[in-house]
């Protein structure tokens, strides 16, 4: 009787009982981790929005463009120093932890942090030495040179922060990264920007970059402290077992892929900086920041899914992996879809908040939002490839994608400017995600879709209709009244979307997960009483 009731509630047969229990356990872990990460992402993206708004107002498009060129340089050199070992930490720490292999964990952390720190110091010195030719000969912007010299000092700090964050995520505990990178980082950065603004005669890109660098020093210290709480770093160097060959065979294809992809992405910014005014770089950066708002929950799902997919694959739990893959895709689309629809339907009024000099990027923002929507609609297929040791496929995908998008960037950006950058970004998203989707299906016979996927799609269509209908009565515009009208239309769209999701009902597995969460919360409440 109880078994029959359980089958009815969950939708899983008795033959699937073992798989159902394990899937539920991992979905609970993912729900907990992604909710924590999502809360942090909500905070950090909200804070970044405020920071971008403050800087855009204080610096205007020209200085904001120089600021983003400097930040792009330090991020690019930081990625160069990573050697793909951040992904290796997320891949191998849960692998060794499941075997209670402290020697393997310690050696992996020692090797990854040590090698990348040394490499980042060398790259920081190189950036300092090349600051003048990069600024003058490449970008024809002499004021950029002192900015590059300043940010070169921070390259090892940014690298240390990234590596410590990856190590903490490897232990499947997301709260420490959320506290350090999603809460402390934007708050400290905003406070420093406002503090420097009060002491500076005139706010400039130099002061904004200094605030970013000083913030990263604090964040790196916090992450090392949290990592030490999870796994003591005070142990003899000889106690660690460093499987250098295994780590590098995994990390170097990831590194090559990430670097090619990063160079392709940065190529758009670099070409805009070299072929047009700095203001276009600022506009493109603001549009990119807004598209990140639509990617909040998906990035949380990606971060949480990595160690879980790694564990499921190492155990050979193919059926559990398939169900986890589908559920994560559905959750990501359901939460993120309305955010991307807002960016697609109201790009002009949203950009006008940053100032009238940014409004010309409205069409660019609309295209970039399409790229983000394609990314979430294909789920965590990239995570599945990475965490199942198919990093060579990732490298192949990146080479193909970058070959196409770099050609488009070089061809279109000098002529079309901002629109050319947006088209090349959209092409990159389509090609990358289609390749991943096809490869995961060929390797594992898994697709990220099931019949429940149609629910958020129907809700999205209905919400678009509601937004367009309300817009006829309250037309959006770029003045204050138009921005208020835009808010009314967005509210109508979100209410319609939420109502449709409620009418279409949750799936059995979602209901089972929510029931377990309520049960746990209720148990805690009883104990508290």
N, C-alpha and C positions, 0 to 999 in steps of 0.2 A: 504493500500500500504506500509506504513512505517513498519507496523507490519509484513507483509510478507517478506519484505527485511531483517528485524531483524532476523526472523526465519531462513532465508537462510544463513545469516552471522554466526549465532551462532550454528545452528544445533538443537535448542530447539524449541519445539512447543509452540503454544499459551497457551496450558493447563499447560505448565511448566514455564510460564512467571515469576511467583513469585519466584519459586525455582531458576530459572536461574539468576535472579537479585541478590538474596542472595548468590548464589554460586560464582558469579562473584565478589561480594563485598569481600567475604572471600578469594578468590583466589588473588585478588589485594592486600589485607592486607598481605597474605602469601608471595606473590611475593616481596612486599616491604620489609617485615621483613626478609625473607630468603636471599634477595640480600644484605641487610645490614650485616646480620650475615655471609653470605658466603664471602663477602669482608673481614670481620674481620677474618674469618677462614683461608682464603687465606694468609692473613698477618701473623696470629699466627702460622700456620703450616710452612710457609716459614721461619719464625723466629726460630721456634723450630728446623727445619731442620738445620739451620745455627748453632744454639746453640749445637745441638747434634753433628754436624760435628766438631765444635771447641773443645767441651769437649772430643770427641773420639780421636781427634788428640793430645790434651794436656795431657789426662789421660791414653790413651791406654786402652785395653780391661779390664785389671785387676782392676785398680782404677775406671774405668767407671762402672764396675759391682758393686763395693762397694757403689758408689754413687747411683746407682739405687736401691740397697737394702735399703739404708737409706731413699730414697724418697718413696719407696713402703711402708715402715713402717709408715711414717707420713701420707700418703694418706689413708692407711688402718685404722689407729686410727681416722682419721678425719671422715671417713665413719661410723665408729662405733658410733661416737658422733652425727650423723645427725638425728637418729631416724626416718628417712623417712620424716621429716618435710619440707625438701626442695621441694619435690614433692607436698606436701600438700599446700605449699605457691603458687605454680604455678596452682594448681587445684582450690583453694578457693578464691584467690584474685580476679580473673576475675568474679567468681560467685557473690561475694559481691559487686564488682564494678558495675556490670550490674544492681544492685538494688540500687545503690548509698548508700550503707550501710557502712559508714565510721567507725562506731563502730565495725562492724564485721571485717573489714580490719585491723584496729588498734589492736584489740585483737589477731588476727591470727599472726600478725608480732611480737607483744610483747611476746606471748607464745612461738613461734617457735625459735626466736633468743635467748630469755632468757634461756629456758630449754637446748638447745643444747650448749650454751656457758658454762653453769655450768658443763654439762656432759663432754665437751671436756677438760676442765681444769683438771677434775679428771683423764681422760684417759691420758693426757699428763704427769701427775705425775706418773701414773702406768708405762708408757713407760720408763720414767727416771729410776725408781726403778728396772725394769726388763731388762735393757740394757745389763748388764753383762751376765746373764744366756741365754738370747736370742742369743747374739753374740757367746758365747763360747760353750754352750751345744747344741744349736739348729743348728747353722751354722758352728761351729768349725772355726770361723774367729774372733779372739780377736781384730783386728784393727777396727771391726765394732762397738764395744761397745761405744767408745767416740762419734762416729757419731750418734748413737741412742740417747745418752743423749742430744746432741746438738739439734737434730730435735724435741725432745719431747717438747721443749719450744714453737715451732711453731704450735703445733696441734690446740690450740684455735684460732689462727690467720687464718689458713687454713679453719677451720669450719666457722668462721665469714664471710670470703670471699664467701664461697659457699652459705650460707644462704642469704646474701645480694644480691648476683647475682640472686638467685631464686626469691626473692621478686620483683626485678626490672622486671624480665621477666613476672611475674604475671600480670603486668600492660600492657602487650602486646607491650612494647616499648623496642626493642632490641638494640638500639644504645648505651645505657649506659653500658651494659655488653660487647659489642664489644669494646668500648673505653677502659674500665678498664682491661678486661681479655684478649682480643685479640690483642690490640695494645700496651697499656701501659705496661702490664706484660712482654711480651717477650723483649721489648726494654730495660726496666729497668734491667731485668735479664741478658741480654747480656752485657749491660754496666757494671754491677757490676762484672760479671765474668772476663771481660777484665781488669777492674780496680784492682780486687784482684790478677789477674795473674801478673800484673806489680809490685805489692808490695810484693807478696809471693816469697820466695826463690825457691820453686818448687810447681807447681799447683797440688792439690790433691783433693780427694773426699770431704774433710772437707770444703775447700774453695768453691767448687761448691754448696754444700748443704747450706752453709751460704748465698750465693748469692740468692738461691731460697727462703729461709726464709725471708730475708730482703725485697725481692721483694713483697712477699705476704702481708707484713705489709702495704706497700704503696697501693696495690690493694684493700685490705679490706677497708682502709680509703676512697679511691675513690668511691667504691661501696656504702658505707654508705652515702656519700655525695650525690650521684645520687639518692639513694632511698629517701632521705629526700626531694629532689627536687620534686619527684613524689607524695610523701605522707609525710607530716610533721611528724617527729618522736618526735617533742617537744609538747607532749600533755600529759595530766594527765593519770596516770596508770589506774585509775578507768574509764576513758572514753572508754576503749576498752572492747568489749564483747568477752570473750574467750570461745569458744565452744570446750572445752578440749576433751570431749568424742567423738564428731564428728571428730575432727582432728586426734585423736589417733586411732580411728577405721579405718580411711583411711590410716594413715601413717605407722602404725606398720606392717601390711602385706607387704607394699612396702619396709619398712626397712628390714624386715626379708628376703624378696626376694633379695633385693640389696646386703645385707651383705653376704648371701649364695653365690650369683653370684660373688661378689667381692672376697670372700675368695677362690672360685674356680679358678678365674683368677689369683689371687696372689699365689695360691698354686703352679702353674707352676714355677713362679719366685722363690718361697721359696724352692721348691724341687730341682731346678737347683742349687740354692745357697748351699743347704745342701749336694747334692750328686755329685757335680762336681766343677770345678774351677770357680772362680769369672768371668773369661773371658767369659764363656758361658752365664752368666747373662747379660753381656754387649752386646754380639752379639744378644741375644734375644730381648733386649731393643731397639737396633737400628732397627731391623727388625720390631718391633711393631711400632716404630715411622714412618717408611716408609708406613706401611699399613694405618696409620692415614691420610696420604696425600690423599689416595683414598676415604676417608670417609668424606671429607670436606663438600660438599654440603648436604649430607644426614644428618649430625649432625645439620646443619643449619635448614633443613626442620623439623627435630624432635623438635628443640627448638621452632620454630615458630608455629608448629602445636598444641602443647600442650594446650595453652589457647583457641585456636579457636575450637578444638575438644570438650573441656570442655563446651564452650558456646553453640555449636550446640547441644550437648547431653542434656544440661539442658533445652533447648527450645524444645526438641523432634523433631528436624529437621532431620529426618532419611534420606530423599532423598538428602538433601544438604550434609550431612555427607558422604554418599556413593560416591558422585561425588568428593568431596574434597579428600577423601581417595585415589581414583583412580588417580586423577591428581597429587597429591603429590608423589605417587609412580613412576609415569611416569617421572616427572621432576627429581626425585632423580636418577633414573637409567640412564636417558639420559645424565646428567652431569657427573656422577661418573664412568660410565662404562669404558671410555678410560683410566682413571687413574688406575683402577685395572688391565686392560689389560697390561699396561706398566709394572706393578709390576710382573705379571705372566710371561711375555715374556723375561724380561731383569733383573732378580734379581741379578745375579753376578756382572755385570758392575755397577749397582746402589750401591751395598754394597762396591765395591772397592773404591768408593769415600771417604769412612770413614777410609780406611786403609786396607792393605792386611790381617790383623788379623781378619777382620769381614767377609771376602768373604766366609768362610766355612758355613755361614748361608744362602746361596742362595736357597737351596731347602726348607728350613724353611720359607723363605719369600714368595716363590711361594705358599705353602700351606696356609699360613696366608692370602694371597690375595684372595684365593678362599673363605675363611670364610667371608671376608669383602664383597665380591660380593654377596654371599647368603644373607647377612644382608640387603643390599640395595634393592635386588630383591623382598623382601617381604614387602617393604614399611614401613608405620608407624603403623603397626598392634600393636606393643607394646604400642604406644601412645594411640591408641583407647581403649585398655584394661585398661590402667591406668586412663585415663581421663573420663571413663564411670563407675568408681567405681567398676571395676572388679579386684581389687587388690588381692583378694584371689586366683584368677586364676593365677595371676602373681607369687604368692608365690608357688603354686602347680607346675607351669612350672619350676620354678627355682630349686625346690627340685628334680624333675625328672632329669633335665638337669645336675645338679651338682652331683647327685648320679652316673650318667654314666661317666661324664667327670673326676670327682675326682678319680674314680676307674681306668680310663684309664691313668690319670696322675701318680698315685702311681705305676701302673703296668709298664708303658712304659718309663717314664723319667729316672729312675735309670739305665735302660738298653740302651735306645736309645738316651738319652740326649736331645739335641735340637730338633731332629726330633720327639721324643715322646711328647714334649711340643706342637709342632705345630699340631700334629695329634689330641691331646686332645682339642686344641683350635678350630680346624675345626669341630670336633664332637659337641662341645658345640654350635657353631653357627647353625649347621644344625638342631639339636634337638629343640633349643629354638625357632627359627623362624618358623619351621613347626608347633609346638604347638600353637604359637600365631596366625598363619594364619588360622588354622582349627577352633580355638575358636572364632575368630572374625566372621567367616562365620556362625558358628552354632548360635551365639548370635544375629547377625544382618543381616544375609544373604547377606554379602558384601564380595567381592573379590577385591583385589587391581589392577586387570587387566581389560583392555578393548582392543578392536582391535588395538588402537594406540600403545599399548605396543610393538608390533612386529617391529616398526620402529627402535628404538635404537638397538634391537637385530640384525636386518639385517645390520645396519650400523656397529655394532661391528664385525660381521663376515667378512664383506668386509675389515675393517681396519686391522684385523689380517692377512688376505691374503696379503695386501699391505706391512705390516711390515715384514712378512716372505720373500716376494719376494725381498725387498730391502736388507734384511740381507744377502742374498746370494751374493749380489754384494759388500756390505760393512759389512763384518762379525764382529759382536761385540766381544770384548775381554776385558781383564782386564788391558791392558796397556793403555797409553794415546790415541793412535790411535784408539784402540778398543772402548774406551769411546766416542770418537768423532763419530765413526761409529754408535754407539748405538743412539746417538742424532739424526743422519740422519734417522735412521729407525723409531724412535719415532715420528719425525716430519712427515714422510710419513704416518704413522698410523693415527695421529691426523687430518691431512689434508683430508685423505680419509674419516674418520668418520664424520667430519664436512660437507664435500661435500655430503655424502649420506643422512645425516639428512636434508640438504637443498633440495635435489632432492625428497625425500619422502614427503615433505611438512609438515607444522605445522597443528595440528588439529584445528577445528573451534573454540573451547574454548580457545586454546592457542593464536590463531590469535585475538580473541576478547579481551583477556587480554592485549596483546601487543598493540592493537589499543587504548585501554583506557589509557595505560601508555603513549603512544606517544601523545595522546590528552591532557593529564594532563601536560606533559612536554611542549607541544606547547603552552598551555594556560599560563603557567608560563613565557615562553619566551616572549609572547605577552605583558604580564603585565610589564615585565622588560623593554621592549622597550618603 
